[in-house]
Amino acid sequence: GEKLENPEFGTIIWDAIYEPLTEGLKETIATNVTDIVNSDPRVVAESILIDSYESGIIIDCTLTYLPYNISEQMRLKFDEGAIPS
């Protein structure tokens, strides 16, 4: 969940995957995902929706690619069985 040579950059989701998915945790994850997406000047996160499923967390993002103003949906699934070592 981190960028090569920069362990401070990356997602917190793998650290939070076994935690109860409270509204506070959803907000923290949404902020983290938004910050990561918006670190690329070619794209902006329009909306981030977070939910759980039987074995992990699903994140649905609406992204707008700049300067073309094209929006796309992206679904990210973080499964408890796929935690990186």
C-alpha positions in Angstrom: 0.0 0.0 0.0 2.9 2.4 -0.4 4.8 4.1 -3.1 8.3 2.7 -4.0 10.9 4.6 -1.9 8.2 6.6 -0.1 6.6 4.6 2.7 4.6 7.7 3.8 2.6 7.6 0.6 -0.1 4.9 0.2 -3.4 3.6 1.4 -4.3 2.9 5.0 -6.9 0.3 3.9 -4.7 -2.7 4.5 -4.2 -1.5 8.1 -7.9 -1.0 8.6 -9.4 -4.0 6.8 -10.1 -6.0 10.0 -11.5 -3.0 11.8 -15.3 -2.4 12.1 -16.3 -0.2 9.2 -17.7 2.7 11.2 -18.8 6.0 9.6 -15.6 7.5 11.1 -13.4 4.9 9.4 -15.3 5.3 6.1 -14.5 9.1 6.3 -10.9 8.4 7.0 -10.6 6.0 4.1 -12.4 8.4 1.8 -10.0 11.2 2.7 -7.0 8.9 2.2 -8.3 7.7 -1.2 -9.1 11.2 -2.3 -5.6 12.5 -1.3 -4.0 9.6 -3.3 -6.1 10.2 -6.4 -5.7 13.9 -6.3 -1.9 13.6 -6.0 -2.0 12.9 -9.8 -2.6 16.2 -11.6 -4.3 14.4 -14.5 -7.3 13.2 -12.5 -9.6 14.4 -9.7 -11.8 12.4 -7.4 -15.4 13.5 -7.8 -17.0 11.0 -5.3 -15.8 8.2 -3.1 -18.3 5.6 -1.7 -17.1 3.0 0.7 -18.9 -0.2 1.7 -18.1 -3.6 3.1 -18.8 -7.0 1.7 -18.4 -10.5 3.2 -14.6 -10.5 3.1 -13.4 -6.9 2.6 -14.0 -3.4 1.6 -15.3 -2.0 -1.7 -14.6 1.5 -2.9 -16.5 3.0 -5.7 -14.9 6.1 -7.2 -16.0 8.6 -9.8 -12.9 10.1 -11.4 -12.7 12.9 -13.9 -9.7 12.9 -16.2 -8.3 16.3 -16.9 -8.1 18.3 -19.2 -10.5 16.1 -21.2 -13.3 16.4 -18.6 -14.1 12.7 -19.0 -15.6 10.9 -16.0 -15.3 7.2 -15.3 -16.4 4.9 -12.5 -13.7 2.7 -10.8 -14.4 -0.1 -8.3 -11.6 -1.2 -6.0 -12.0 -4.3 -3.9 -9.7 -4.9 -0.9 -10.2 -8.6 0.2 -9.0 -9.9 3.6 -7.5 -12.9 1.8 -5.3 -10.7 -0.4 -3.4 -8.8 2.3 0.1 -8.1 1.0 3.0 -9.4 3.1 
